[in-house]
Amino acid sequence: MKRAVSTIEGSRQNLYIGGRWVEPHSGVYVKSFDPTTGMPWYEFGNADAQDVSDAVDAARAAFENPQWRRITQTDRGKLVRRLAELVLENADVLAEIETRDNGKLLKEMRAQMRALPDSYTYFSGMADKLLGETVPVNKLDMLNFTMREPIGVVGMITPWNSPLMMLTGTLAPCLAIGNTVVIKPSEHTSASTLALAELIEEAGFPAGVVNVVTGGGKTTGDALVRHPGLSKIVFTGSTTTGRTIAANAAQNLIPCQMELGGKSPHVVFGDVDIDRTVNGVVAGVFAAAGQTCVAGSRCFVEASIYDRFVEALVERTGRIMVGHPMNDASDIGPLAIPEQIGKLKHYVASGVSQGARIAAGGKQPSREDLADGWYYEPTVMTEATNDMTFMRDELFGPVVGIVPFSSEEKMISLANDTRYGLASGIWTKDIDRAMRFANKVNAGTVWINTYRSAAFMSSMGGFKESGYGRRGGFDVMREFSRVKNVVLDYSGAMQDPFVIRLR
Ligand code: NAD
């Protein structure tokens, strides 16, 4: 791969359409900012409706191209596997690009990028395992079977947190099945997706199978969503944007998969090992500076251990090292976009005005070396209630509200009292209680005595306003394929259509 942080720095990055790197029609480029300094570090092309249309046309042509359409599933799987090898070879470079663009810790991004190839390999193996069915119809001399086939051109719109990881979960299965793709990465983090496109080219995918159009959401993203040539849209991002996209896509009856926001409940019972559980709660909400869709930001703690738990949590939170993402000693880095700082200040202040107390953090760090970056201290809000504004809305930052509870029934109703339904967690040694929670909680994922433990072979997805559709595991192969019903009459005779035989 030619790209590296050093070659991207100060450069203009073009769009990737039909296997060529092209300038945007408008000639307009947009700056991408380094979250540690707030300074621009490269520019990307601002794709307009014409560029988007070119990309969808290229993807459609690639979908029909025998070089892609008429290769065996096994050979398609091999291409995806080749991509896995290239991602592995370039994992550390991709990690540096990702960190530079979104401010997440380099050590975390390295681990994430080194894990991605396993996901590509996993889905590459599924390319030739998507089976149809034989249907025993109630007619003689008839064979009825189903075929699973690719759906066509898939538009993928991704967010700024973990752009390549989010993309891989849908791109890998999509390609394994034989679809073609137009990707619109977040305008805050486009560099890593462009770097991946270079690897896709190197892996030998035919031109147009994967296209990348960069630009803003309301411009480039909107043009993609409204394009009638798409077969499906996969959107990962906020619930507000998801609602707009689903409505716009509906004008052309384009189906969507929605991976949206969350406000996940994290429940702690009195029988737990406090230190271990504190680590779980801290990892669940402060990892990646709270910029994870599954962040356990509403923490319900059994009243019997509330004081001891809060004390341990505040002590542990105070030891979290906020620092430069390239520094291996840092535990959390800056937020990816500056608007997040204002948002967090607003919500924390509203929590205080509604009666919550800041027990840790609650401000930007005062250290001089962090003064230019978009940093925010991990924040614990005690005396919170589930109806406070900061407990209702997704903050997408390192803020957790702690609420005591005394009855299991009340806790379940509080946990479910949210418009989201992405994830949930429970800590207890009582397996019956854990299973009661798993049965009753209205969330797409339940973690028991762990949190944020995800694997590409597990099915993930949200309920309620956290979206619909699944990623991971075999379920996703069904999301990106469609069923064709085939009926074959081998009787050798066609009955008179006007003779109706009653049983
Ligand atoms: P966002 O909704 O602001 O933007 C996401 C993407 O949508 C970006 O690429 C953006 O350019 C594009 N976009 C914005 N407006 C658009 C429009 N009108 N038409 C088409 N595209 C448009 O989200 P974000 O701030 O980038 O990401 C954070 C959000 O993503 C959080 O809510 C988080 O919970 C969610 N998220 C969900 C998951 C999941 O799997 N459920 C994973 C990661 C992030």
Residues whose N, C-alpha, C, O or C-beta is under 5 A from the ligand:
A	BS01	NAD	I157 T158 P159 W160 N161 K184 P185 S186 E187 G215 G216 G217 K218 G221 D222 V225 T236 G237 S238 T239 T241 T244 E259 L260 G261 G262 C293 S466
